Amino acid sequence: MQETKPSFLQRLLRKACDMEPTEVRATLASFTLVLVLMGSYYILRPVRDAMASDWTDAEVSWLWTFTFFFSAIAVSLYGAAVARFNVRKLVPGIYGFFALSFVGFYLSTQILQDRTLGDKSFYVWVSVFSLFHISVFWTFMADTFSQPQSTRLFGFIGAGASVGAIAGPAMATLLAGQGNTDPLLLIASITIVATLPLIVWVQRLKLSELNNQSVSAGQEDFDYIGGNPLSGFAEFLKSPYLLGIGLFIFLYTSIGSFVYFELKNLMADYSRAERTQIWASMDLVVNVLTLGIAMFATGKMASRLGLSFTLASVPMMIALGMIMLMAAPAVATVVALQVARRAGNYAISRPAREMLFTAVDRETRFKAKPVIDIVVYRGGDMLNAWGFTALTQGLGLGIAATAGVGAVIALLWAATGMALGRSFATRYVTADN
């Protein structure tokens, strides 16, 4: 029987990330899914960040504290849902819930006279959504693709987030220029709803084309995942491997908090619509720069140079940037650091650390992973926000001095990444044997 000649698209994708013909549709569907998800978030993100310049560092630190506690509650509820509901319905159900919530926030902007409480509630809720929606997505991916497939394909799939993060800010920039950002909430809600048929399609392709039934813990667990809904917290605390991933994310948030607060304060003199445009334009530049790296370099970097190198590469780049900021403290340097940090995260660090979760069992993916992605992340935000406030408002340190602290943190971040990469390699070899 004569073999079918691969199409031009299949040959191109195989060259880009060693994609097999049977993986094409599932990979492209997953690429599109994260594209739409990130597009919805990046419509909302500049609206949220524009609000922050109206508030002091202490007020924003309190909002980040509330975000942490709401994130912890959300993860507990998610753990309870995982223990009780059909997995096929759980993921689309979560996204449908968020879509309805943003419709509610839009209605509040049309009804409330004093929007202060509504704006601060929206700020916290978008911050919860920003981690929850992407954590659930990558959990879904880790439960769809096998471990070898993840090493080759997650970088390419992650590039879909960059495409969505280009379309979302572009729309936000355009509409914010008209002076009214409220309709962006409805547009984001409609965009989230568009993910639901894609989720169903990927679930079907997992069985029909990927033949990845064995990726599940067991056939009897396919429909329901039992266990204690709080077991994710216990799994996280007792596993050195998961604690290492948590530390990696915590150190990442330390750098992010430093850059965010500096930019927030620099934009205080602009109007909210102007700030929305500035934040959206920055998002646009970051993700245009990210796209090529994620599509054509990340997978090859991870498979050929190893996960240790991949996880440590961005932290080392940020450490050098912090040293440069110590020598030349300027606004342009802070903006460049923000671009480098976020582009490096989306293109390299995020797909690389998601590969780490393919070395754990299915219950850990659905329960412990959100604890790490959301509670640890937002806990890091909270602690680092107050730490930054203490350094600047308490001790009176300037940009150069705080950059020195940031350089040390970035080096610790790099060391943690190298250790995690070695641990992943050990687990991979053990699983094969």
C-alpha positions as CSV (number, residue, x, y, z in Angstrom):
1,M,0.0,0.0,0.0
2,Q,1.4,3.4,-1.0
3,E,2.0,5.9,1.8
4,T,0.3,9.2,1.6
5,K,2.7,12.1,0.9
6,P,2.7,14.6,3.7
7,S,1.1,17.9,2.9
8,F,3.0,21.2,2.8
9,L,1.6,22.2,6.2
10,Q,2.6,18.9,7.7
11,R,6.2,19.2,6.3
12,L,6.4,22.8,7.6
13,L,5.2,21.8,11.1
14,R,7.5,18.9,11.2
15,K,10.4,21.2,10.5
16,A,9.2,23.7,13.1
17,C,8.8,21.3,16.0
18,D,9.1,17.7,14.8
19,M,5.3,17.3,14.6
20,E,4.0,14.0,13.4
21,P,1.0,13.9,10.9
22,T,-1.3,12.3,13.5
23,E,-0.6,15.2,15.9
24,V,-1.3,18.1,13.5
25,R,-5.0,18.6,14.1
26,A,-4.9,18.2,17.9
27,T,-1.9,20.6,18.1
28,L,-3.5,23.2,15.9
29,A,-6.7,23.0,17.8
30,S,-4.8,23.5,21.0
31,F,-2.9,26.3,19.5
32,T,-6.2,28.0,18.5
33,L,-7.7,27.4,21.9
34,V,-5.0,29.1,23.8
35,L,-5.0,31.9,21.2
36,V,-8.6,32.7,21.9
37,L,-8.1,32.4,25.7
38,M,-5.2,34.7,25.8
39,G,-6.9,37.1,23.4
40,S,-9.8,37.4,25.9
41,Y,-7.4,38.1,28.8
42,Y,-5.4,40.6,26.9
43,I,-8.5,42.6,26.1
44,L,-9.1,42.8,29.9
45,R,-5.5,43.2,31.1
46,P,-4.8,46.8,30.0
47,V,-8.2,47.9,31.4
48,R,-7.2,46.5,34.8
49,D,-3.6,47.8,34.8
50,A,-4.8,51.3,33.8
51,M,-6.8,51.5,37.0
52,A,-3.7,50.8,39.2
53,S,-2.1,54.2,38.7
54,D,-5.1,55.8,40.4
55,W,-4.1,54.1,43.7
56,T,-1.0,54.2,46.0
57,D,1.5,51.4,46.3
58,A,-0.1,50.4,49.6
59,E,-3.6,50.3,48.1
60,V,-2.3,48.1,45.2
61,S,-0.5,45.9,47.8
62,W,-3.8,45.4,49.6
63,L,-5.5,44.5,46.3
64,W,-2.8,41.9,45.7
65,T,-3.4,40.6,49.2
66,F,-7.1,40.2,48.5
67,T,-6.2,38.6,45.2
68,F,-4.1,36.0,47.0
69,F,-6.9,35.0,49.4
70,F,-9.6,34.9,46.6
71,S,-7.2,32.8,44.6
72,A,-6.8,30.3,47.5
73,I,-10.6,30.1,47.8
74,A,-11.0,29.6,44.1
75,V,-8.5,26.8,44.0
76,S,-10.2,25.1,46.9
77,L,-13.5,25.3,45.0
78,Y,-11.8,24.0,41.9
79,G,-10.4,21.1,43.8
80,A,-13.9,20.3,45.1
81,A,-15.3,20.5,41.5
82,V,-12.5,18.2,40.2
83,A,-13.5,15.6,42.8
84,R,-17.2,15.7,41.9
85,F,-17.8,16.6,38.3
86,N,-17.2,15.0,34.9
87,V,-13.8,16.2,33.5
88,R,-15.2,16.6,30.1
89,K,-17.6,19.2,31.4
90,L,-15.4,20.7,34.1
91,V,-13.0,22.7,31.8
92,P,-15.7,24.3,29.6
93,G,-17.8,24.9,32.7
94,I,-15.0,27.0,34.3
95,Y,-14.6,29.1,31.2
96,G,-18.4,29.6,30.9
97,F,-18.5,30.8,34.5
98,F,-15.8,33.4,33.9
99,A,-17.6,34.6,30.7
100,L,-20.8,35.3,32.8
101,S,-18.8,37.1,35.5
102,F,-17.5,39.7,33.0
103,V,-21.0,40.3,31.7
104,G,-21.9,41.0,35.3
105,F,-19.0,43.5,35.7
106,Y,-20.1,45.3,32.5
107,L,-23.6,45.6,33.8
108,S,-22.2,47.1,37.1
109,T,-20.4,49.9,35.1
110,Q,-23.8,50.9,33.6
111,I,-25.6,50.9,36.9
112,L,-23.3,52.1,39.7
113,Q,-22.7,55.8,40.2
114,D,-19.5,55.4,42.3
115,R,-17.3,52.9,40.5
116,T,-14.4,52.8,43.1
117,L,-15.5,49.5,44.7
118,G,-16.5,48.0,41.4
119,D,-13.2,48.9,39.8
120,K,-11.2,47.4,42.7
121,S,-13.3,44.2,42.6
122,F,-12.7,44.0,38.8
123,Y,-9.0,44.5,39.4
124,V,-8.9,41.6,41.8
125,W,-11.1,39.3,39.7
126,V,-9.2,39.8,36.5
127,S,-6.0,39.0,38.5
128,V,-7.6,35.7,39.6
129,F,-8.7,35.0,36.0
130,S,-5.3,35.8,34.6
131,L,-3.7,32.8,36.2
132,F,-6.7,30.5,36.5
133,H,-7.7,30.4,32.8
134,I,-4.2,29.6,31.6
135,S,-3.5,27.1,34.5
136,V,-6.6,25.2,33.6
137,F,-5.6,25.2,29.9
138,W,-2.1,23.8,30.6
139,T,-3.6,21.2,32.9
140,F,-5.9,20.2,30.0
141,M,-2.8,20.0,27.7
142,A,-0.9,17.9,30.2
143,D,-3.8,15.5,30.3
144,T,-4.1,15.5,26.4
145,F,-0.5,15.0,25.2
146,S,2.0,12.4,26.3
147,Q,5.4,13.3,27.9
148,P,7.5,13.0,24.8
149,Q,4.9,14.9,22.8
150,S,4.9,17.8,25.4
151,T,8.6,18.3,24.9
152,R,8.2,18.7,21.2
153,L,4.8,20.4,21.0
154,F,4.3,22.6,24.0
155,G,6.5,25.4,22.7
156,F,4.5,25.6,19.5
157,I,1.2,25.4,21.3
158,G,2.4,28.1,23.6
159,A,3.0,30.3,20.6
160,G,-0.8,30.5,20.2
161,A,-0.9,32.4,23.4
162,S,1.4,35.0,21.8
163,V,-0.9,35.3,18.8
164,G,-3.9,35.9,21.0
165,A,-1.8,38.3,23.1
166,I,-1.3,40.3,19.9
167,A,-4.9,40.4,18.8
168,G,-6.2,41.2,22.3
169,P,-4.1,44.3,22.9
170,A,-4.6,45.5,19.3
171,M,-8.4,45.6,19.9
172,A,-7.9,47.2,23.3
173,T,-5.7,49.9,21.9
174,L,-8.2,50.7,19.1
175,L,-11.2,50.8,21.4
176,A,-9.5,52.6,24.2
177,G,-8.6,55.4,21.8
178,Q,-12.3,56.2,21.6
179,G,-12.3,57.0,25.3
180,N,-14.7,54.3,26.6
181,T,-13.2,51.0,27.8
182,D,-16.4,49.4,29.2
183,P,-17.4,47.6,26.0
184,L,-14.2,45.6,26.2
185,L,-15.7,43.6,29.0
186,L,-18.5,42.3,26.8
187,I,-16.1,41.6,23.9
188,A,-13.9,39.5,26.3
189,S,-16.9,37.6,27.5
190,I,-17.9,36.6,24.0
191,T,-14.4,35.6,23.2
192,I,-14.2,33.2,26.2
193,V,-17.5,31.6,25.1
194,A,-15.8,30.9,21.7
195,T,-13.4,28.5,23.4
196,L,-16.1,25.9,24.4
197,P,-16.4,24.1,21.0
198,L,-12.6,24.0,20.7
199,I,-12.3,22.2,24.1
200,V,-14.8,19.5,23.0
201,W,-12.9,19.0,19.7
202,V,-9.5,18.6,21.5
203,Q,-11.1,16.0,23.8
204,R,-12.2,14.0,20.8
205,L,-8.9,14.3,19.0
206,K,-7.1,12.9,22.1
207,L,-8.8,9.6,21.5
208,S,-9.4,9.5,17.8
209,E,-6.0,10.7,16.4
210,L,-3.5,11.0,19.3
211,N,-4.6,7.6,20.8
212,N,-3.5,8.9,24.2
213,Q,-5.9,7.0,26.4
214,S,-2.9,5.9,28.5
215,V,-2.1,9.5,29.4
216,S,-5.0,9.3,31.9
217,A,-4.4,7.7,35.3
218,G,-6.7,4.9,34.3
219,Q,-9.8,4.3,32.2
220,E,-12.0,4.2,35.3
221,D,-10.7,7.7,36.2
222,F,-11.5,9.2,32.8
223,D,-14.9,10.5,33.7
224,Y,-14.4,11.3,37.4
225,I,-11.4,12.1,39.5
226,G,-12.0,11.2,43.1
227,G,-10.2,12.1,46.3
228,N,-10.0,14.9,48.8
229,P,-10.6,18.3,47.2
230,L,-7.9,19.8,49.4
231,S,-5.4,17.1,48.5
232,G,-3.6,19.4,46.1
233,F,-2.3,21.5,49.0
234,A,-1.1,18.3,50.7
235,E,0.5,17.0,47.6
236,F,2.3,20.3,47.1
237,L,3.7,20.5,50.6
238,K,5.0,17.0,50.8
239,S,6.7,16.9,47.4
240,P,10.2,18.4,47.0
241,Y,9.7,18.4,43.2
242,L,6.5,20.5,43.5
243,L,8.0,22.7,46.1
244,G,10.8,23.4,43.7
245,I,8.3,24.5,41.0
246,G,6.6,26.7,43.6
247,L,9.9,28.3,44.4
248,F,10.7,28.9,40.7
249,I,7.3,30.7,40.3
250,F,7.8,32.7,43.5
251,L,11.1,34.1,42.4
252,Y,9.6,35.0,39.0
253,T,6.9,37.0,40.8
254,S,9.6,38.9,42.7
255,I,11.0,40.3,39.5
256,G,7.6,40.9,38.1
257,S,6.5,42.9,41.2
258,F,9.5,45.2,41.0
259,V,9.0,46.1,37.3
260,Y,5.2,46.4,37.6
261,F,5.3,48.9,40.5
262,E,7.9,51.1,38.8
263,L,5.8,51.3,35.7
264,K,2.6,51.9,37.6
265,N,4.1,54.9,39.4
266,L,5.6,56.3,36.2
267,M,2.1,56.4,34.5
268,A,0.3,58.2,37.3
269,D,0.1,61.5,35.3
270,Y,-1.8,59.9,32.3
271,S,-5.5,59.5,31.9
272,R,-7.0,56.1,32.3
273,A,-7.7,55.7,28.6
274,E,-4.1,56.8,27.8
275,R,-2.8,54.3,30.3
276,T,-4.9,51.5,28.8
277,Q,-3.4,52.3,25.4
278,I,0.1,52.4,26.8
279,W,-0.2,49.0,28.6
280,A,-1.9,47.5,25.5
281,S,0.8,48.8,23.2
282,M,3.4,47.3,25.5
283,D,1.6,44.0,25.4
284,L,1.5,44.2,21.6
285,V,5.3,44.7,21.3
286,V,6.1,42.0,23.8
287,N,4.0,39.3,22.0
288,V,5.1,40.2,18.5
289,L,8.7,39.7,19.7
290,T,7.7,36.5,21.5
291,L,5.9,34.8,18.6
292,G,8.9,33.6,16.5
293,I,10.8,32.4,19.5
294,A,8.0,30.3,20.9
295,M,7.0,28.8,17.5
296,F,10.5,27.8,16.3
297,A,13.0,27.8,19.1
298,T,11.5,26.8,22.5
299,G,10.8,23.1,21.6
300,K,14.2,22.6,20.0
301,M,15.9,24.3,23.0
302,A,14.2,22.1,25.5
303,S,14.8,18.8,23.5
304,R,18.4,19.5,22.4
305,L,19.9,21.7,25.2
306,G,17.8,20.3,28.0
307,L,15.2,21.6,30.4
308,S,17.9,22.9,32.9
309,F,19.3,25.3,30.3
310,T,15.8,26.3,29.1
311,L,14.5,27.1,32.6
312,A,17.7,29.0,33.6
313,S,18.1,31.1,30.4
314,V,15.5,33.8,31.1
315,P,16.5,34.3,34.8
316,M,20.1,34.8,33.7
317,M,19.1,37.4,31.1
318,I,17.0,39.3,33.7
319,A,20.0,39.2,36.2
320,L,22.1,40.9,33.5
321,G,19.3,43.4,32.9
322,M,19.1,44.2,36.6
323,I,22.9,44.8,36.7
324,M,22.5,47.2,33.8
325,L,19.7,49.0,35.7
326,M,22.0,49.5,38.7
327,A,24.5,51.2,36.4
328,A,22.0,53.3,34.5
329,P,18.7,53.7,36.3
330,A,16.3,55.1,33.7
331,V,12.7,54.7,32.5
332,A,13.8,53.1,29.2
333,T,15.7,50.4,31.1
334,V,12.6,49.5,33.2
335,V,10.5,49.3,30.1
336,A,13.1,47.1,28.4
337,L,13.2,44.8,31.4
338,Q,9.4,44.5,31.4
339,V,9.5,43.5,27.7
340,A,12.4,41.0,28.2
341,R,10.8,39.5,31.3
342,R,7.4,39.0,29.8
343,A,8.6,37.9,26.4
344,G,11.0,35.4,28.0
345,N,8.2,34.0,30.2
346,Y,5.7,33.5,27.4
347,A,8.1,32.2,24.9
348,I,10.5,30.1,27.0
349,S,9.9,29.9,30.8
350,R,6.1,29.1,30.8
351,P,6.2,26.3,28.2
352,A,9.3,24.9,29.9
353,R,7.8,24.8,33.3
354,E,4.5,23.3,32.0
355,M,6.7,20.4,30.7
356,L,7.5,19.7,34.4
357,F,3.9,18.7,35.1
358,T,4.0,15.9,32.6
359,A,6.2,14.0,35.1
360,V,3.4,13.8,37.7
361,D,0.2,11.8,37.9
362,R,-3.2,13.0,36.8
363,E,-4.6,13.9,40.2
364,T,-1.6,16.1,40.8
365,R,-2.2,17.9,37.5
366,F,-5.7,18.7,38.3
367,K,-5.3,19.5,42.0
368,A,-1.8,20.4,43.0
369,K,-1.0,22.3,39.8
370,P,-3.6,25.0,40.4
371,V,-2.3,25.5,43.9
372,I,1.1,26.2,42.5
373,D,0.0,28.2,39.5
374,I,-2.5,30.4,41.4
375,V,-2.0,30.3,45.2
376,V,1.8,30.3,45.1
377,Y,1.9,32.8,42.3
378,R,-0.6,35.2,44.0
379,G,1.0,34.6,47.4
380,G,4.3,35.6,45.8
381,D,2.6,38.7,44.4
382,M,1.3,39.7,47.8
383,L,4.6,39.2,49.7
384,N,6.7,40.9,47.0
385,A,4.3,43.8,46.7
386,W,4.6,44.6,50.4
387,G,8.4,43.9,50.1
388,F,8.7,46.5,47.3
389,T,6.6,49.0,49.3
390,A,8.9,48.4,52.4
391,L,12.0,48.9,50.3
392,T,10.8,52.2,48.6
393,Q,8.4,53.8,51.1
394,G,9.9,52.3,54.2
395,L,13.7,52.3,53.6
396,G,13.6,54.9,50.9
397,L,15.6,52.9,48.4
398,G,15.8,54.1,44.8
399,I,15.7,52.2,41.5
400,A,19.4,51.3,41.5
401,A,19.4,49.8,45.0
402,T,16.3,47.8,44.5
403,A,17.7,46.6,41.1
404,G,20.7,45.1,43.1
405,V,18.2,43.1,45.2
406,G,16.5,42.0,42.0
407,A,19.8,40.8,40.5
408,V,20.4,38.5,43.5
409,I,16.8,37.2,43.2
410,A,17.2,36.5,39.5
411,L,20.4,34.5,40.1
412,L,18.5,32.4,42.7
413,W,15.8,31.9,40.2
414,A,18.2,30.6,37.6
415,A,19.7,28.1,40.1
416,T,16.3,26.8,40.9
417,G,15.5,26.3,37.2
418,M,18.7,24.3,36.7
419,A,17.8,22.1,39.7
420,L,14.3,21.5,38.4
421,G,15.5,20.5,35.0
422,R,17.8,17.9,36.5
423,S,15.0,16.5,38.7
424,F,12.7,16.3,35.6
425,A,15.3,14.4,33.7
426,T,15.6,11.9,36.6
427,R,11.9,11.4,36.7
428,Y,11.8,10.9,32.9
429,V,14.5,8.2,33.0
430,T,12.8,6.5,36.0
431,A,9.4,6.4,34.1
432,D,11.0,4.9,31.0
433,N,12.6,2.1,33.1
